[in-house]
Amino acid sequence: MMDENQQLLDINKDLESKGINLRIEKRGKVLNIRGSLPDKKSPNLFKVQRISLKLPCDFKGLGEAKRTIELIDFQLKKNQFSWSHWIKEKAISSTTSNNLEISNEIERFRKQFFSNTSKSKSPAGMISTWQSAYKPYMNRLIGVSNKSRLKLDEDLLLKILLTYKENSRSRQQCGIALSALARHLKLELPENWKQLQSGYGIHESNFRELPSDEDIINSFHLIPNKKWRFVFGLMATYGLRNHEVFFSDLSSLKRNGDKILRVFPNTKTGEHQVWPFHPEWVSLFELDNKTDILNLLPCIKTDLQETTLQHIGRRVSEQFRRYKISFTPYDLRHAWAIRTILIGLPNTVAAKMMGHSVSIHTKTYHHWITKRDQQLAVDSALSRGKTTKTNN
């Protein structure tokens, strides 16, 4: 049977293979995290530092330490890392009863979240949603409460919300997460909470930064690796999320296939079908007439018993940076969505293909949907005017 020392070596080796620069360190009988982290006084500077976990060096402790490293790596990549999470949080169990109460309440909220299977069609989707859309904001809540000694009430939730930049995606997502927590706690939020939440959207300024069709085609040819070029082509043509590329039925890309992809139900938002826009990109990006569909994608770990959708998605983002693509994978998805709007695809159909709700679709792409609908009304009015003149 594998001993703890061998497991520690294996975990650190696995972290290195994933491009994570942090390691588990055994000091005496307890575990620490060691690696390059932001300086406490100058966050823009990094230096080798330790985070004390006070976890025992056994199989359970090593597993918890690995999960903690993965969370810190996620926070670093999202610019959400704060020493307050890791300096103060460790003292929760031994400091004030107020902080213990907050920690326990958030743990009850987490259990309630996972017990409600109606939130997602797949366990992997629920794990990914919690890790990316809830846990960072719960961690910040704990950190701020430790620092301010505020009770878990509407004042603390408002304080957390306002720590995020106005009109940012982070503030919108924080607002959603804290609203769910408030419902769990039966707290009444301020009447103007949604206005303060100030949801993000792909506004005109952001739209100007999205890649044009020409940019996308040119970037496709920057990728020397055939399999990663195939990933890029799928995302550009079908508007897939990063991880969905690896959880889709590609059999329709065979000769005489209908070229309609089916995204599997074990993804973040469950099963859905998606059509290519532009259809001609199927051929342009060499996606059609495939024979061996089992060997088209890069060989990365996709077993959701051993990894997460988030980690799979991160591998795609890393490759974009490696090949010096000037935009992000999600920019391809937004460009696909706006393309469907401009050609007149109904919102309900486009939203279903993207695997999200109509309300999310209309909120995110409100500017261009409004422009499309207004243009249709103008075209209709002009058409009626021409008909009237002809009849006269």
N, C-alpha and C positions, 0 to 999 in steps of 0.2 A: 504493500500500500504506500502511496506517495506521502512523504513527510512534508512538514510545513516549509522547511527550507527550500525543497525542490519546487513546491507550489509557488513560493515567492519568486524564484528565478523564472519559472514559466510565465507568471503573470507579467513580470517586468519585460520579458522577451516579447510577449503579445502586445503590450503597450507600445514598445518600440516599433513593432511591425505596422502598427496603426498610425505611426507618425506622432504619437503623444510623447512629449519630452519629460514628463514627470515620472517618478519612480517611487515604489514602496521601499521604505528603509526600516530595517529592524534595529532598534536600539534597546538593548537589554531584553525585557520581555514584552515590550510594546512596539507598536508600529507608528511610523511617521510617513509623511509625504515629503520628498525632496526633489527640487528641480528649479528651473528658472521661473521666477515669479516677479510681479511688479513690486518695486521698492515701496515701502509703506509711506515714505515722505514724498517720493517723486515717482508717481505711478507710471510715467512714460519710460522710466528706466527699469530694466530687468536685471536681477542677479539671483544666484543660487541661494535658496532659502528653504526652510522647513516649515511644515504645518504639523503640529502635534495632534494625533488622532486619539491617543490613549486607548487604542484597541489592542486586545491581546493577540499575540502571534499564534493564532490557530486558524483552522480552515474557514471558520465563520468570520473571524476578524479580517483575514486576507481578502475574502470576497467583498466585505463592506468597504475596505480600503480601495479596492479596484473601482467599485462603483463611485466612490468619492472622487477619485482621480478623474474619471470620465466626466463627472459633473463639473469639476474645476476646469478641465480642458474645454468643455462646452462654454462655460462662462468667459474664459479667456478669449475664445474665438468670436464670441458675441459682444465683447467689450462690456460684460456685465460682472466681471470679477470684482469683489470688494473684500478687503481684509476683515471688515466688520463681520462678514458671514462666518469667518473661520477663527477669528480671535475670540469673539464674544460667544459664538454659538456653543463652543465646547463647555462653557460654564453654565449652560441653561439648567442642567440637572442639580447644580449645587448653589445657585444664586437665589434670586427672589422667587417666591411662589407665583408671582405674576408671570415671570418668564416661563416657568414650568407649565403654567396653565395655557399659555399661548402655544408652546411646543406641543402639548397634548391635544389641544383643540385642532391644530393643523394636521396632526396625525389622524385624528378622527375624520377630518374633512377628506384626507387622502383616501382612507378606507372607504368612505361613502362614495367617492368618485369612482373607484374601481369596482364597487359593488353594483353600480348603475350601468349595466351592459347596454342600455339603449343609447348611450353616448357614442358608441362606435360599433361597427360590425366586426371588429377583430381585436383580440387582446393586444396584438402588436401596435395597432393604431392607438389604443388607449395609453399604452406605455409611452409611445412617442409623444402624444399630446400632453401627458402629465409632465414629462421631462422638459419639453420645450416651451409649453404654454402656461404652466402652472407653477412648477417647482422653483424656477428662478425668482418669481415674485413672492412666493412663500418664504424663501430664504432671505430675501431683502426685508420682508416684514419682521422676521425674527431678528435680523441684524439691527434694524432701526429700533425695535422695541427694547433690545438689550441696551442700546445706547441712550435712549430717551426715557426709558422706564414708563412709557405710555401703556395704558391698558388696551386690550383688544376690543376696540370700539370703532365707531364711525370716524372719529378724529384721527386715529392711527391709520385707518385705511386711506383716508384722504391725504394724509402726510406721505404715505407710500406712493400713491398715484402721482402726486405733484413732484416727486423726485425724478420723473421721466420727462423728457423734452416734449413740449407741446407739439401736437400734430405728428408725433412719431408713431411708428408701428408699436414700439415698446410700450408707450403709454396706453394705446388702445388695447393691447393684449393684457396689460396689467389691469385695466379697468374691467375687462371681461372676467379675469381670474378672481379679482377681489369682489366683484358682484356675486359670483358663485359662492365665495366664502361667506359673504354677508347673508345670502339666503340660508346657508347652512347654520349660521349663528343667529338667524332671525333678527338681524340688525337692519335698521332703516337708513339707507344712504341719502345724501343730500339730493334735493329735487333736480339740481342741475348737474348730477353726476355724469350723465351722457355727454353733456356739453364739455364738462371738464375732461372727460375721457378723450374727447377730440380725436375720433377715429381717423386712421390713415386711409389714403386712397391713392390710386395712381393718378396724381394730379398733373396738370399740364407741364409743370416744371420737370416732373419726373419722366413724363412721356418723352420729352425732348432727349432724354438720356438713353432711351431704349434703342436697341440696335435696329437699323433699317434692314430690309430684306437683303440689300446688297452687302451690308456689314455681316449678316449671318452667313451668307454664301461664301464670302471671302474668309471668314473665320473657320468655316468647315475645312477649308484646304490648308489651314495652319496646323492641323492635327495629323502627325505622321502615323500614329498607331491606328490601325484599321478598326480595331474593336472600339476604341474610345471615339473614333470618328463616327462609328455607327450609333453610339450613345447620343452624341451631339445631334446627329440627323433625326433620331427619333424624338428628342426633346423639341427640336425646332419645328418639326412637321406636325407633331401631335400635342404639343403643349403639356407634356408630362412633368410631374414633379420628379425631382432627382431620383428618389428611390423607386418610383413607379416603373422606370425603365426595366428594372430587374424583377418586377412582379407583374408582367404583362404576357398575354398569349400572343406570340409572334407568328403563329401558324398562318395568319391571313396574308403574310408577306411572301408566301410561296407563290410560284407561278400559278396564275388564274385565281389567286385568292382575292377577297374583296377589299383588302387593305384597311379594314376596320379593326383597330386594336381593342382587346378586352383586358382591362386592368383587373387583376385578381382581387378577391374580397379580403385578403389579409393585409391590404394597404391601409393607409391612414383613414380614408373615407369610404372604404368598401368598393365593391365591384361597380364598374361603369364602362361604357364603350365610348370610343373617341374616333372621330373621322380626321383625315389629314387636311390641313389648310396651310399652305396651298397643296392641292392634290398632286401637282406636277413635281413637288419636292420629293415625293416617294422615289421617283426615278433619279432626280437630280442628286439626291444624297445616297443613292445606291442602296435603297432599302428594299427593293422588290426582287422578285424571281430568286428567292433564297431556297436552298435545298436543305442544308443542315442547320436548322434553327436552334439546335442545342449548343452550338459552338460560335454564336454570333457576338456574345457579350464578354467583357473582360472577366477574368476569374477572380471574383472577390467573395468574401464570406457573406452568404445571404440566409443562413439558418437563423431564424429569429429566436431560437433557443439559446444562441450564443452571441447574437449581436442585436442591434436595434435598427429601425428604419432611419433614425437620425444619423447613425454612424455610416450607413450605406450612402445616404445623401451627401454626407461630408466628403466621402471619397470622390464623388463627382465634382464637387466644388474644388477640391484639391487639384484635380486634373485640369480644370479650367485655368487655374492659376499657373500650373506647371507649363501649359501650352501657351501662356500669355494671351488668353482670350480677354478682350477688353471689356467684357460685360459678364454678369453672373448667370448661372444656370436659370435662376428664376426670371431673369429678364427675357429669356426665350419664351417662358410660359406667359408672361404678361404680353409680349409681342404677339403671341398666338391668339390670346383673348381679344386684343384690340383688332387684329386682323378679321376675326369672326364678326365683330361688331360692325366694322366698316363695310363688310360685304352683305350685311343685313340678316345674319343668323339670329333667330329669336333668343331672348335672354334665357328663357327656360331651357331651351335645347343646349345652348353654350354652357350654362351652369351645370347641367347634368353631365356633359362631356368632361368638364373640369373637375367633377367630383366634389362640388361644394353647393351650398344653397343658393337660391335665386337672390335672397336678401344680401348675402355676401357678395355675389356677383355684381348686383346693381350698385351696392355701396362702393365697391372697389373701383368699378369702371364707370361710375356715374357720369363723369364729364363726357365721355365718348358716346355712351348710350343716349344721353340727353341730346347731344349734337346730331346723332343718327335720327332720332325721333323727330327733332325739329326739321331736319333736312327732308324727311319723308313728308311732313306736313307742308313744307314750302313747295316741294315738287308737286304735291297733289293740288295745292292752290293754283300754282302756275298752269298746271294741266287744265284745270277747270276754266281758268281765264282764257286760255287759248281756244278751248271748245266754244265758249260764249262768243268770242270774237268771230269765229268761223260761222256760227249759226246766224249771227247778225249780218 
